[in-house]
């Protein structure tokens, strides 16, 4: 297994790149490394931010220099950040009604029946790769390859909150009413983002997710 590539990110951060693809194995390496860096308690490290295939580490340049922090973080990422050491996140079950406006179109585009689309989507245990786009929007992978489709050619100006959607190799739930170009398979009453909760987001990076027909 190759060591990640280190690159500077401004004058007080670095990025480790573990690969060029979005997949479960690369994501697991990223989060195992993040876990190892956090656990090491390096005094100069201010924050650790995992992404799909990269890990950004923010540090205090008054307490260390780039070469030193790269050496420490790389050592942890290779020696301490093994996939085997990664803690499995909690399993979150999300009830879903497969009543989305794009269900029939997805079935036609994939050569499947609507029932097969629903069965494949609900059969997979997903992992939260990343939070972004909107508060509480969790990118979940890996979608069954039979359901892989590019985004819609024309995004909607408004996607209702709670819409369960797919695009590429991922699935997600829209936490708020926003524009969006993903294919809408269904809906859920689960609140993905609630400012009255602590934390507000229902899902966190590393969580496992299953969609349960409700």
Backbone as a printed PyTorch tensor [residue, N CA C, xyz], in Angstrom:
tensor([[[  0.8480,  -1.1830,   0.0000],
         [  0.0000,   0.0000,   0.0000],
         [  0.8870,   1.2380,   0.0000]],

        [[  0.6800,   2.1130,  -0.9890],
         [  1.5220,   3.2980,  -1.1260],
         [  1.2250,   4.3080,  -0.0240]],

        [[  2.2590,   5.0420,   0.3780],
         [  2.0710,   6.1250,   1.3400],
         [  1.3180,   7.2560,   0.6650]],

        [[  0.5240,   8.0230,   1.4120],
         [ -0.1730,   9.1670,   0.8210],
         [  0.8100,  10.2490,   0.3970]],

        [[  0.3780,  11.0620,  -0.5510],
         [  1.1810,  12.1950,  -1.0090],
         [  0.8880,  13.4020,  -0.1380]],

        [[  1.9310,  14.1040,   0.2990],
         [  1.7770,  15.2920,   1.1340],
         [  2.0230,  16.5510,   0.3080]],

        [[  1.1320,  17.5300,   0.4760],
         [  1.2700,  18.8110,  -0.2070],
         [  0.9040,  19.9250,   0.7750]],

        [[  1.5820,  21.0850,   0.6870],
         [  1.2100,  22.2170,   1.5570],
         [ -0.1510,  22.7640,   1.1800]],

        [[ -0.8650,  23.2550,   2.1800],
         [ -2.1570,  23.9100,   1.9790],
         [ -2.0710,  25.2580,   2.6910]],

        [[ -1.6000,  26.2660,   1.9780],
         [ -1.3060,  27.5420,   2.6130],
         [ -0.0740,  27.4260,   3.4890]],

        [[  0.0210,  28.3020,   4.4970],
         [  1.2120,  28.3080,   5.3440],
         [  0.9640,  27.6920,   6.7200]],

        [[ -0.2170,  27.0870,   6.9210],
         [ -0.4890,  26.4840,   8.2250],
         [ -1.3320,  25.2220,   8.1120]],

        [[ -1.2040,  24.5370,   6.9870],
         [ -1.9460,  23.2950,   6.8020],
         [ -1.2650,  22.4530,   5.7410]],

        [[ -1.5810,  21.1850,   5.7400],
         [ -1.0930,  20.2650,   4.7210],
         [ -2.2260,  19.3280,   4.3390]],

        [[ -2.1230,  18.7700,   3.1490],
         [ -3.1050,  17.8020,   2.6690],
         [ -2.4010,  16.5080,   2.3050]],

        [[ -2.9160,  15.4050,   2.8260],
         [ -2.4550,  14.0800,   2.4360],
         [ -3.4630,  13.5000,   1.4510]],

        [[ -3.0000,  13.1010,   0.2870],
         [ -3.8790,  12.5140,  -0.7290],
         [ -3.6290,  11.0190,  -0.7950]],

        [[ -4.6950,  10.2380,  -0.5920],
         [ -4.5900,   8.7820,  -0.5210],
         [ -4.9670,   8.0890,  -1.8260]],

        [[ -5.5720,   8.8050,  -2.7370],
         [ -5.9790,   8.2110,  -4.0050],
         [ -6.7220,   9.2290,  -4.8330]],

        [[ -7.1960,   8.7880,  -5.9810],
         [ -7.8930,   9.6930,  -6.9000],
         [ -9.3350,   9.2610,  -7.1350]],

        [[ -9.7940,   8.2390,  -6.4180],
         [-11.1400,   7.7310,  -6.6320],
         [-11.9500,   7.7900,  -5.3440]],

        [[-13.2780,   7.7670,  -5.5000],
         [-14.1800,   7.7160,  -4.3540],
         [-14.5910,   6.2630,  -4.1740]],

        [[-14.0670,   5.6280,  -3.1590],
         [-14.4370,   4.2450,  -2.8930],
         [-14.2500,   3.9580,  -1.4120]],

        [[-14.8030,   2.8360,  -0.9770],
         [-14.8090,   2.5080,   0.4430],
         [-13.4040,   2.3110,   1.0010]],

        [[-12.5280,   1.6700,   0.2260],
         [-11.1830,   1.3830,   0.7250],
         [-10.3850,   2.6660,   0.9340]],

        [[-10.4540,   3.5880,  -0.0240],
         [ -9.7310,   4.8500,   0.1180],
         [-10.2960,   5.6720,   1.2600]],

        [[-11.6200,   5.7270,   1.3500],
         [-12.2500,   6.4670,   2.4510],
         [-11.8400,   5.8980,   3.7960]],

        [[-11.7740,   4.5770,   3.8940],
         [-11.3800,   3.9500,   5.1570],
         [ -9.9580,   4.3420,   5.5390]],

        [[ -9.0510,   4.4230,   4.5550],
         [ -7.6810,   4.8420,   4.8420],
         [ -7.6440,   6.2820,   5.3410]],

        [[ -8.4280,   7.1460,   4.6970],
         [ -8.4690,   8.5570,   5.1050],
         [ -8.9310,   8.6790,   6.5550]],

        [[-10.0100,   7.9970,   6.8980],
         [-10.5700,   8.1500,   8.2390],
         [ -9.7450,   7.4260,   9.3020]],

        [[ -9.0830,   6.3410,   8.9050],
         [ -8.1670,   5.6960,   9.8480],
         [ -7.0010,   6.6250,  10.1640]],

        [[ -6.4930,   7.3230,   9.1470],
         [ -5.3970,   8.2670,   9.3700],
         [ -5.8650,   9.4360,  10.2310]],

        [[ -7.0540,   9.9410,   9.9570],
         [ -7.5930,  11.0300,  10.7750],
         [ -7.7100,  10.6070,  12.2300]],

        [[ -8.1810,   9.4030,  12.4380],
         [ -8.3260,   8.8770,  13.7920],
         [ -6.9670,   8.7700,  14.4780]],

        [[ -5.9590,   8.3040,  13.7190],
         [ -4.6190,   8.1530,  14.2900],
         [ -4.0050,   9.5010,  14.6450]],

        [[ -4.1930,  10.5110,  13.7880],
         [ -3.6250,  11.8370,  14.0560],
         [ -4.3000,  12.4580,  15.2780]],

        [[ -5.6240,  12.3340,  15.3560],
         [ -6.3240,  12.8720,  16.5310],
         [ -5.8530,  12.1870,  17.8130]],

        [[ -5.7240,  10.8760,  17.7550],
         [ -5.3440,  10.1140,  18.9480],
         [ -3.9300,  10.4320,  19.4020]],

        [[ -3.0670,  10.8450,  18.4630],
         [ -1.6750,  11.1240,  18.8140],
         [ -1.5390,  12.3750,  19.6760]],

        [[ -2.5110,  13.2720,  19.6080],
         [ -2.4710,  14.4690,  20.4450],
         [ -1.2840,  15.3730,  20.1700]],

        [[ -0.9250,  15.5530,  18.9140],
         [  0.1830,  16.4330,  18.5580],
         [ -0.1680,  17.8670,  18.9440]],

        [[  0.6510,  18.4830,  19.7560],
         [  0.3240,  19.8000,  20.3250],
         [  0.0860,  20.8560,  19.2570]],

        [[  0.8360,  20.8050,  18.1690],
         [  0.7320,  21.8480,  17.1490],
         [ -0.4830,  21.6800,  16.2410]],

        [[ -1.1070,  20.5030,  16.2450],
         [ -2.2470,  20.2540,  15.3530],
         [ -3.4830,  20.9540,  15.8910]],

        [[ -4.1280,  21.7390,  15.0320],
         [ -5.3120,  22.5000,  15.4300],
         [ -6.6040,  21.8470,  14.9530]],

        [[ -6.5720,  21.1890,  13.8080],
         [ -7.7840,  20.5490,  13.2960],
         [ -7.4010,  19.5000,  12.2660]],

        [[ -8.2910,  18.5190,  12.1060],
         [ -8.1010,  17.4410,  11.1380],
         [ -9.4050,  17.3230,  10.3620]],

        [[ -9.3320,  17.4400,   9.0340],
         [-10.5470,  17.4620,   8.2140],
         [-10.4400,  16.4050,   7.1140]],

        [[-11.1680,  15.2900,   7.2550],
         [-11.1560,  14.2700,   6.2010],
         [-12.0850,  14.6370,   5.0530]],

        [[-11.7150,  14.2430,   3.8400],
         [-12.5590,  14.3940,   2.6600],
         [-12.6660,  13.0210,   1.9920]],

        [[-13.0850,  12.9940,   0.7260],
         [-13.2530,  11.7110,   0.0450],
         [-11.9630,  10.8860,   0.0330]],

        [[-10.9270,  11.4630,  -0.5270],
         [ -9.6820,  10.7210,  -0.7070],
         [ -8.4830,  11.4670,  -0.1480]],

        [[ -8.7360,  12.4740,   0.6810],
         [ -7.6550,  13.2980,   1.2110],
         [ -7.9400,  13.6910,   2.6520]],

        [[ -6.8760,  14.0290,   3.3520],
         [ -6.9630,  14.4630,   4.7430],
         [ -6.1930,  15.7710,   4.8830]],

        [[ -6.8560,  16.8160,   5.3590],
         [ -6.1820,  18.0850,   5.6100],
         [ -5.8970,  18.2250,   7.1040]],

        [[ -4.6990,  18.6130,   7.4210],
         [ -4.2740,  18.7870,   8.8090],
         [ -3.8490,  20.2340,   8.9920]],

        [[ -4.5220,  20.9400,   9.8880],
         [ -4.2210,  22.3440,  10.1650],
         [ -3.3750,  22.4170,  11.4290]],

        [[ -2.3190,  23.2250,  11.3860],
         [ -1.3690,  23.2640,  12.5040],
         [ -0.9490,  24.6960,  12.7920]],

        [[ -0.3470,  24.8810,  13.9490],
         [  0.1530,  26.1870,  14.3720],
         [  1.5940,  26.3310,  13.8910]],

        [[  1.8650,  27.1920,  12.9090],
         [  3.2220,  27.3140,  12.3730],
         [  4.2030,  27.9440,  13.3510]],

        [[  3.7120,  28.5110,  14.4530],
         [  4.6170,  29.0610,  15.4730],
         [  5.1780,  27.9700,  16.3750]],

        [[  4.5750,  26.7620,  16.3130],
         [  5.0200,  25.6720,  17.1720],
         [  5.6590,  24.5110,  16.4200]],

        [[  5.6430,  24.5600,  15.1010],
         [  6.2790,  23.5150,  14.3050],
         [  6.5250,  24.0760,  12.9140]],

        [[  7.2450,  23.3100,  12.0930],
         [  7.4010,  23.7300,  10.7010],
         [  6.8260,  22.6430,   9.7990]],

        [[  6.7180,  22.9800,   8.5220],
         [  6.0570,  22.0840,   7.5720],
         [  6.7290,  20.7180,   7.5110]],

        [[  8.0500,  20.6970,   7.4000],
         [  8.7570,  19.4200,   7.2630],
         [  8.5220,  18.5280,   8.4800]],

        [[  8.5270,  19.1090,   9.6650],
         [  8.3570,  18.3150,  10.8800],
         [  6.9400,  17.7640,  10.9790]],

        [[  5.9360,  18.5990,  10.7120],
         [  4.5650,  18.1310,  10.8400],
         [  4.2520,  17.0880,   9.7730]],

        [[  4.8060,  17.2500,   8.5730],
         [  4.6020,  16.2450,   7.5250],
         [  5.1840,  14.9060,   7.9630]],

        [[  6.3790,  14.9090,   8.5300],
         [  7.0060,  13.6640,   8.9660],
         [  6.1660,  12.9680,  10.0270]],

        [[  5.6460,  13.7450,  10.9860],
         [  4.8360,  13.1470,  12.0510],
         [  3.5230,  12.5860,  11.5200]],

        [[  2.8630,  13.3610,  10.6980],
         [  1.5590,  12.9380,  10.1910],
         [  1.6950,  11.7650,   9.2230]],

        [[  2.7200,  11.8010,   8.3740],
         [  2.9260,  10.6750,   7.4590],
         [  3.2020,   9.3860,   8.2230]],

        [[  4.0190,   9.4690,   9.2660],
         [  4.3190,   8.2760,  10.0590],
         [  3.0550,   7.7010,  10.6760]],

        [[  2.1970,   8.5610,  11.1790],
         [  0.9410,   8.0960,  11.7710],
         [  0.0110,   7.5320,  10.7130]],

        [[ -0.0110,   8.1510,   9.5380],
         [ -0.9180,   7.7220,   8.4800],
         [ -0.5370,   6.3660,   7.9190]],

        [[  0.7650,   6.0680,   7.9220],
         [  1.2390,   4.7930,   7.3900],
         [  1.2570,   3.7310,   8.4810]],

        [[  1.7860,   4.0880,   9.6640],
         [  1.9510,   3.0810,  10.7210],
         [  0.7250,   2.9590,  11.6250]],

        [[  0.1130,   4.1010,  11.9410],
         [ -1.0080,   4.0500,  12.8750],
         [ -2.3620,   4.1140,  12.2340]],

        [[ -2.4100,   4.5090,  10.9640],
         [ -3.7000,   4.6890,  10.3170],
         [ -4.1120,   3.5170,   9.4570]],

        [[ -4.0520,   2.3390,   9.9990],
         [ -4.4490,   1.1750,   9.2260],
         [ -5.9570,   1.0530,   9.1900]],

        [[ -6.4580,   0.5090,   8.0890],
         [ -7.8940,   0.3090,   7.9560],
         [ -8.4080,  -0.5950,   9.0610]],

        [[ -7.6040,  -1.5630,   9.4620],
         [ -8.0340,  -2.4990,  10.4920],
         [ -8.2800,  -1.8160,  11.8230]],

        [[ -7.6050,  -0.6620,  12.0470],
         [ -7.7390,   0.0210,  13.3270],
         [ -8.9100,   0.9820,  13.3640]],

        [[ -9.5890,   1.1580,  12.2260],
         [-10.6640,   2.1360,  12.1500],
         [-11.8970,   1.6380,  12.8880]],

        [[-12.3780,   2.4500,  13.8290],
         [-13.5930,   2.1050,  14.5560],
         [-14.7960,   2.1990,  13.6270]],

        [[-15.6540,   1.1820,  13.6790],
         [-16.8880,   1.2180,  12.8910],
         [-17.8480,   2.2160,  13.5240]],

        [[-18.4120,   3.0760,  12.7160],
         [-19.3590,   4.0470,  13.2330],
         [-20.6760,   3.3820,  13.5740]],

        [[-21.5340,   4.0780,  14.2950],
         [-22.8320,   3.5170,  14.6550],
         [-23.6990,   3.3210,  13.4110]],

        [[-24.6200,   2.3750,  13.4930],
         [-25.5420,   2.1180,  12.4020],
         [-26.7920,   2.9630,  12.6050]],

        [[-27.1310,   3.7590,  11.6040],
         [-28.3180,   4.6080,  11.6460],
         [-29.2920,   4.0960,  10.5910]],

        [[-30.4940,   3.7580,  11.0070],
         [-31.5200,   3.3090,  10.0670],
         [-32.4410,   4.4740,   9.7340]],

        [[-32.6470,   4.6860,   8.4500],
         [-33.4680,   5.8000,   7.9760],
         [-34.6900,   5.2270,   7.2550]],

        [[-35.8900,   5.4800,   7.7680],
         [-37.0860,   4.9860,   7.0750],
         [-37.2860,   5.7420,   5.7670]],

        [[-37.7040,   5.0340,   4.7330],
         [-37.8830,   5.6670,   3.4270],
         [-39.1280,   5.1220,   2.7490]],

        [[-39.8480,   6.0120,   2.1050],
         [-40.9380,   5.6380,   1.2130],
         [-40.4400,   5.8490,  -0.2040]],

        [[-40.4720,   4.7930,  -0.9960],
         [-39.9850,   4.9080,  -2.3730],
         [-41.0940,   5.4710,  -3.2580]],

        [[-41.2800,   6.7790,  -3.1120],
         [-42.3360,   7.4910,  -3.8260],
         [-41.7720,   8.6580,  -4.6200]],

        [[-40.4900,   8.5960,  -4.9560],
         [-39.8270,   9.7140,  -5.6210],
         [-40.2590,   9.8970,  -7.0650]],

        [[-40.2210,  11.1150,  -7.5590],
         [-40.6490,  11.3980,  -8.9360],
         [-39.7280,  10.8220, -10.0070]],

        [[-38.5060,  10.4160,  -9.6280],
         [-37.5700,   9.8910, -10.6210],
         [-37.4550,   8.3710, -10.5880]],

        [[-38.2360,   7.7030,  -9.7550],
         [-38.0960,   6.2540,  -9.6050],
         [-38.3030,   5.5320, -10.9350]],

        [[-39.3510,   5.8800, -11.6650],
         [-39.6280,   5.2230, -12.9430],
         [-38.5240,   5.5180, -13.9550]],

        [[-38.0490,   6.7620, -13.9840],
         [-36.9870,   7.1210, -14.9250],
         [-35.6940,   6.3720, -14.6040]],

        [[-35.3740,   6.2470, -13.3200],
         [-34.1750,   5.5040, -12.9240],
         [-34.2980,   4.0460, -13.3500]],

        [[-35.4920,   3.4690, -13.1730],
         [-35.7010,   2.0830, -13.5760],
         [-35.4700,   1.9150, -15.0840]],

        [[-36.0160,   2.8240, -15.8680],
         [-35.8240,   2.7270, -17.3220],
         [-34.3550,   2.9050, -17.7060]],

        [[-33.6890,   3.8700, -17.0710],
         [-32.2980,   4.1560, -17.4260],
         [-31.3560,   3.0200, -17.0520]],

        [[-31.6730,   2.2780, -16.0120],
         [-30.8020,   1.1950, -15.5510],
         [-31.2350,  -0.1750, -16.0790]],

        [[-32.3720,  -0.2300, -16.7520],
         [-32.8600,  -1.5090, -17.2540],
         [-33.4320,  -2.3980, -16.1640]],

        [[-33.8220,  -1.7910, -15.0550],
         [-34.3770,  -2.5370, -13.9320],
         [-35.8570,  -2.1870, -13.7750]],

        [[-36.5440,  -2.9770, -12.9730],
         [-37.9050,  -2.6150, -12.6140],
         [-37.8580,  -1.6720, -11.4180]],

        [[-38.8980,  -0.8910, -11.1810],
         [-38.9200,  -0.0510,  -9.9800],
         [-38.6960,  -0.8550,  -8.7020]],

        [[-39.2670,  -2.0470,  -8.6330],
         [-39.0670,  -2.8920,  -7.4500],
         [-37.6060,  -3.2600,  -7.2870]],

        [[-36.9190,  -3.5670,  -8.3860],
         [-35.5050,  -3.9180,  -8.3020],
         [-34.6700,  -2.7170,  -7.8640]],

        [[-35.0210,  -1.5390,  -8.3390],
         [-34.3170,  -0.3200,  -7.9030],
         [-34.4630,  -0.1610,  -6.3890]],

        [[-35.6840,  -0.2920,  -5.8830],
         [-35.9270,  -0.1700,  -4.4490],
         [-35.1570,  -1.2330,  -3.6670]],

        [[-35.2070,  -2.4710,  -4.1630],
         [-34.5360,  -3.5680,  -3.4480],
         [-33.0300,  -3.3400,  -3.3710]],

        [[-32.4270,  -2.9270,  -4.4850],
         [-30.9780,  -2.7050,  -4.4920],
         [-30.5950,  -1.5380,  -3.5890]],

        [[-31.3680,  -0.4780,  -3.6350],
         [-31.0440,   0.6870,  -2.8120],
         [-31.1440,   0.3620,  -1.3290]],

        [[-32.1430,  -0.4050,  -0.9520],
         [-32.3580,  -0.7250,   0.4650],
         [-31.4700,  -1.8640,   0.9580]],

        [[-30.8600,  -2.6100,   0.0480],
         [-30.0810,  -3.7860,   0.4530],
         [-28.6740,  -3.4490,   0.9230]],

        [[-28.1930,  -2.2440,   0.6020],
         [-26.8020,  -1.8830,   0.8640],
         [-26.6410,  -1.1790,   2.2160]],

        [[-25.5620,  -1.5030,   2.9210],
         [-25.1770,  -0.7230,   4.0950],
         [-24.1680,   0.3190,   3.6290]],

        [[-24.5190,   1.5860,   3.7870],
         [-23.6930,   2.6850,   3.3000],
         [-22.8220,   3.2430,   4.4150]],

        [[-21.8330,   4.0100,   4.0150],
         [-20.9640,   4.7000,   4.9670],
         [-20.9550,   6.1890,   4.6430]],

        [[-20.9720,   7.0150,   5.6660],
         [-20.9100,   8.4570,   5.4560],
         [-19.4680,   8.8310,   5.1150]],

        [[-19.2660,   9.2700,   3.8750],
         [-17.9400,   9.6820,   3.4360],
         [-17.6300,  11.1180,   3.8150]],

        [[-18.6450,  11.9700,   3.7210],
         [-18.3770,  13.4040,   3.7850],
         [-19.6690,  14.1410,   4.0940]],

        [[-19.5600,  15.2530,   4.8130],
         [-20.6870,  16.1610,   5.0050],
         [-20.3870,  17.4470,   4.2450]],

        [[-21.3650,  17.9490,   3.4900],
         [-21.1110,  19.1550,   2.7300],
         [-22.3250,  19.5630,   1.9310]],

        [[-22.1510,  20.5200,   1.0470],
         [-23.1700,  21.0740,   0.1660],
         [-24.2060,  21.8920,   0.9350]],

        [[-24.8540,  21.2810,   1.9220],
         [-25.8270,  21.9640,   2.7780],
         [-25.6830,  21.3740,   4.1750]],

        [[-26.0860,  22.0920,   5.2200],
         [-25.9650,  21.5560,   6.5850],
         [-26.6600,  20.2050,   6.7260]],

        [[-25.8890,  19.2070,   7.1750],
         [-26.4460,  17.8770,   7.3830],
         [-26.5270,  17.0120,   6.1490]],

        [[-26.0420,  17.5080,   4.9920],
         [-26.0680,  16.7050,   3.7620],
         [-24.9110,  15.7150,   3.8050]],

        [[-25.2220,  14.4270,   3.9080],
         [-24.2070,  13.3810,   4.0290],
         [-24.0830,  12.6230,   2.7160]],

        [[-22.8700,  12.5460,   2.2060],
         [-22.5970,  11.7650,   1.0000],
         [-22.3520,  10.3190,   1.4190]],

        [[-23.1760,   9.3990,   0.9240],
         [-23.1450,   8.0060,   1.3530],
         [-22.6870,   7.1070,   0.2130]],

        [[-21.7910,   6.1910,   0.4890],
         [-21.3400,   5.2330,  -0.5160],
         [-21.1730,   3.8680,   0.1120]],

        [[-21.0580,   2.8270,  -0.6800],
         [-21.0520,   2.8710,  -2.1300],
         [-22.3820,   2.3340,  -2.6490]],

        [[-22.9580,   3.0340,  -3.5860],
         [-24.1960,   2.6140,  -4.2210],
         [-23.9330,   1.3860,  -5.0860]],

        [[-24.9120,   0.4750,  -5.1440],
         [-24.7870,  -0.7060,  -6.0060],
         [-24.4750,  -0.2440,  -7.4360]],

        [[-23.4750,  -0.8440,  -8.1030],
         [-23.1000,  -0.3950,  -9.4510],
         [-24.2490,  -0.4060, -10.4470]],

        [[-25.2340,  -1.2660, -10.2370],
         [-26.3640,  -1.3220, -11.1590],
         [-27.1990,  -0.0490, -11.1310]],

        [[-27.0200,   0.7740, -10.0920],
         [-27.7980,   2.0040,  -9.9480],
         [-27.0000,   3.2600, -10.2970]],

        [[-25.7770,   3.1040, -10.7440],
         [-24.9530,   4.2720, -11.0510],
         [-25.5180,   5.0250, -12.2540]],

        [[-25.7950,   6.2990, -12.0460],
         [-26.2630,   7.1810, -13.1150],
         [-25.6260,   8.5470, -12.9280]],

        [[-25.3520,   9.2590, -14.0180],
         [-24.8990,  10.6550, -13.8630],
         [-26.0320,  11.5060, -13.3130]],

        [[-25.6940,  12.6880, -12.8530],
         [-26.7240,  13.6020, -12.3630],
         [-27.7090,  13.9520, -13.4790]],

        [[-28.8550,  14.4430, -13.0760],
         [-29.8480,  14.8750, -14.0500],
         [-29.2720,  15.9760, -14.9370]],

        [[-29.5990,  15.9680, -16.2290],
         [-29.0630,  17.0160, -17.1160],
         [-29.5430,  18.4070, -16.7310]],

        [[-30.7300,  18.4940, -16.1500],
         [-31.2690,  19.7840, -15.7190],
         [-31.6160,  19.7060, -14.2420]],

        [[-30.8200,  20.3380, -13.3670],
         [-31.1190,  20.3020, -11.9280],
         [-32.4660,  20.9540, -11.6260]],

        [[-33.0840,  20.5010, -10.5640],
         [-34.3130,  21.1400, -10.0810],
         [-33.9460,  22.3950,  -9.2960]],

        [[-34.8020,  23.3880,  -9.3710],
         [-34.5630,  24.6070,  -8.5960],
         [-34.9100,  24.4090,  -7.1290]],

        [[-35.7290,  23.4170,  -6.8150],
         [-36.0850,  23.1470,  -5.4230],
         [-36.3510,  21.6680,  -5.2420]],

        [[-35.5600,  21.0450,  -4.3790],
         [-35.7620,  19.6500,  -3.9820],
         [-36.2740,  19.6660,  -2.5470]],

        [[-37.3910,  19.0040,  -2.2650],
         [-37.9470,  19.0480,  -0.9050],
         [-37.0190,  18.4100,   0.1230]],

        [[-37.0210,  18.9400,   1.3270],
         [-36.2790,  18.3210,   2.4320],
         [-36.7880,  16.9080,   2.6400]],

        [[-35.8580,  15.9960,   2.9420],
         [-36.2190,  14.5980,   3.1630],
         [-36.1970,  13.7550,   1.9130]],

        [[-35.8540,  14.3540,   0.7580],
         [-35.7900,  13.5830,  -0.4830],
         [-34.5940,  12.6380,  -0.4590]],

        [[-34.8430,  11.3710,  -0.7690],
         [-33.7890,  10.3560,  -0.8340],
         [-33.3700,  10.2330,  -2.2950]],

        [[-32.0820,  10.4110,  -2.5660],
         [-31.6350,  10.5690,  -3.9430],
         [-30.3590,   9.7940,  -4.2290]],

        [[-30.0890,   9.6010,  -5.5270],
         [-28.8490,   8.9550,  -5.9620],
         [-28.2170,   9.7720,  -7.0830]],

        [[-26.8880,   9.6580,  -7.1930],
         [-26.1340,  10.2410,  -8.3060],
         [-24.7480,   9.6200,  -8.2960]],

        [[-24.2580,   9.2470,  -9.4630],
         [-22.9520,   8.6050,  -9.5130],
         [-22.9500,   7.3300,  -8.6960]],

        [[-21.9660,   7.2110,  -7.8200],
         [-21.8390,   6.0210,  -6.9800],
         [-22.3500,   6.2630,  -5.5680]],

        [[-23.1430,   7.3320,  -5.3750],
         [-23.5300,   7.7030,  -4.0220],
         [-25.0300,   7.9100,  -3.8810]],

        [[-25.4740,   7.9140,  -2.6340],
         [-26.8500,   8.2470,  -2.3040],
         [-26.8240,   9.2600,  -1.1660]],

        [[-27.9380,   9.9400,  -0.9540],
         [-27.9860,  10.9840,   0.0670],
         [-29.4390,  11.3150,   0.3710]],

        [[-29.6170,  12.0640,   1.4610],
         [-30.9240,  12.6120,   1.8110],
         [-30.7740,  14.1350,   1.8800]],

        [[-31.6090,  14.8530,   1.1580],
         [-31.5710,  16.3100,   1.2150],
         [-32.1030,  16.7630,   2.5760]],

        [[-31.2720,  17.4290,   3.3810],
         [-31.7150,  17.8230,   4.7210],
         [-32.6070,  19.0580,   4.7230]],

        [[-32.4750,  19.8800,   3.6950],
         [-33.2160,  21.1310,   3.5750],
         [-33.7350,  21.2400,   2.1450]],

        [[-34.7130,  22.0890,   1.9390],
         [-35.1880,  22.3490,   0.5870],
         [-34.1480,  23.2060,  -0.1350]],

        [[-33.5170,  22.6340,  -1.1430],
         [-32.4530,  23.3110,  -1.8770],
         [-32.5430,  22.9290,  -3.3530]],

        [[-31.8530,  23.6520,  -4.2280],
         [-31.6970,  23.1620,  -5.5970],
         [-30.9150,  21.8450,  -5.5740]],

        [[-31.0790,  21.0400,  -6.6220],
         [-30.3380,  19.7880,  -6.6600],
         [-30.5350,  19.0460,  -7.9630]],

        [[-29.5070,  18.2760,  -8.3500],
         [-29.5460,  17.5540,  -9.6110],
         [-29.5220,  16.0500,  -9.4780]],

        [[-29.7290,  15.5410,  -8.2600],
         [-29.7250,  14.0980,  -8.0630],
         [-31.0860,  13.5070,  -8.4310]],

        [[-31.1200,  12.1930,  -8.6520],
         [-32.3520,  11.4790,  -8.9900],
         [-33.0990,  11.1360,  -7.6960]],

        [[-34.3600,  11.5180,  -7.6100],
         [-35.1340,  11.3600,  -6.3840],
         [-35.8820,  10.0350,  -6.3960]],

        [[-35.4670,   9.1280,  -5.5070],
         [-36.0850,   7.8080,  -5.4190],
         [-37.2230,   7.7610,  -4.4100]],

        [[-37.1520,   8.5810,  -3.3690],
         [-38.1500,   8.4830,  -2.3150],
         [-38.0480,   9.6300,  -1.3420]],

        [[-38.6160,   9.4090,  -0.1620],
         [-38.6300,  10.4600,   0.8530],
         [-38.5980,   9.8340,   2.2370]],

        [[-38.1450,  10.6250,   3.1940],
         [-38.1090,  10.1810,   4.5800],
         [-38.5980,  11.3040,   5.4800]],

        [[-39.2010,  10.8970,   6.6030],
         [-39.6280,  11.8820,   7.6030],
         [-38.5190,  12.1590,   8.6100]],

        [[-37.3990,  11.4380,   8.5060],
         [-36.2840,  11.6460,   9.4370],
         [-35.7110,  13.0490,   9.2480]],

        [[-35.4680,  13.7410,  10.3490],
         [-34.8860,  15.0850,  10.2950],
         [-33.3720,  14.9500,  10.2110]],

        [[-32.8190,  15.2250,   9.0470],
         [-31.3760,  15.1040,   8.8470],
         [-30.6230,  16.2570,   9.5010]],

        [[-31.3120,  17.4050,   9.6750],
         [-30.6920,  18.5800,  10.2820],
         [-31.7160,  19.2580,  11.1730]],

        [[-31.3760,  19.4200,  12.4490],
         [-32.2860,  20.0290,  13.4090],
         [-31.4490,  20.8350,  14.3990]],

        [[-31.5680,  22.1540,  14.3390],
         [-30.7310,  23.0050,  15.1830],
         [-31.0540,  22.8330,  16.6670]],

        [[-32.1710,  22.2080,  16.9860],
         [-32.5150,  21.9730,  18.3830],
         [-31.8100,  20.7490,  18.9490]],

        [[-31.1740,  19.9490,  18.0520],
         [-30.4460,  18.7640,  18.4830],
         [-28.9960,  19.0980,  18.7490]],

        [[-28.3250,  18.2410,  19.4980],
         [-26.8920,  18.3700,  19.7280],
         [-26.2500,  17.0020,  19.4960]],

        [[-25.5470,  16.8200,  18.3600],
         [-25.3160,  17.7950,  17.2900],
         [-26.5320,  17.9120,  16.3730]],

        [[-26.6190,  18.9900,  15.6030],
         [-27.7860,  19.1810,  14.7330],
         [-27.9130,  18.1380,  13.6210]],

        [[-26.7740,  17.6610,  13.1090],
         [-26.7960,  16.6960,  12.0050],
         [-27.1050,  15.3000,  12.5210]],

        [[-28.0110,  14.6070,  11.8500],
         [-28.3450,  13.2370,  12.2260],
         [-27.1700,  12.3020,  11.9960]],

        [[-26.3970,  12.5510,  10.9260],
         [-25.3040,  11.6670,  10.5470],
         [-23.9540,  12.3510,  10.7260]],

        [[-22.9430,  11.5410,  11.0230],
         [-21.5690,  12.0210,  11.1450],
         [-20.6800,  11.1880,  10.2260]],

        [[-19.5500,  11.7650,   9.8540],
         [-18.5970,  11.0430,   9.0060],
         [-18.2070,   9.7330,   9.6860]],

        [[-18.2630,   8.6450,   8.9310],
         [-17.9320,   7.3210,   9.4540],
         [-19.1360,   6.5150,   9.8790]],

        [[-20.2890,   7.1590,  10.0680],
         [-21.4970,   6.3990,  10.4260],
         [-21.8590,   5.4240,   9.3140]],

        [[-22.5320,   4.3350,   9.7160],
         [-23.0950,   3.3920,   8.7720],
         [-24.5910,   3.6770,   8.6430]],

        [[-25.1150,   3.4990,   7.4420],
         [-26.5100,   3.8730,   7.1810],
         [-27.2070,   2.7690,   6.4120]],

        [[-28.4120,   2.4640,   6.8340],
         [-29.3020,   1.5730,   6.0690],
         [-30.6320,   2.2720,   5.8690]],

        [[-31.1840,   2.1230,   4.6740],
         [-32.5150,   2.6440,   4.3890],
         [-33.5220,   1.5170,   4.5920]],

        [[-34.5230,   1.7970,   5.4000],
         [-35.5370,   0.8050,   5.7610],
         [-36.8830,   1.2790,   5.2380]],

        [[-37.5410,   0.4480,   4.4980],
         [-38.8570,   0.8360,   3.9580],
         [-39.8280,   1.0840,   5.0950]],

        [[-40.4230,   2.2700,   5.0970],
         [-41.3280,   2.6220,   6.1650],
         [-42.6920,   3.0500,   5.6580]]])
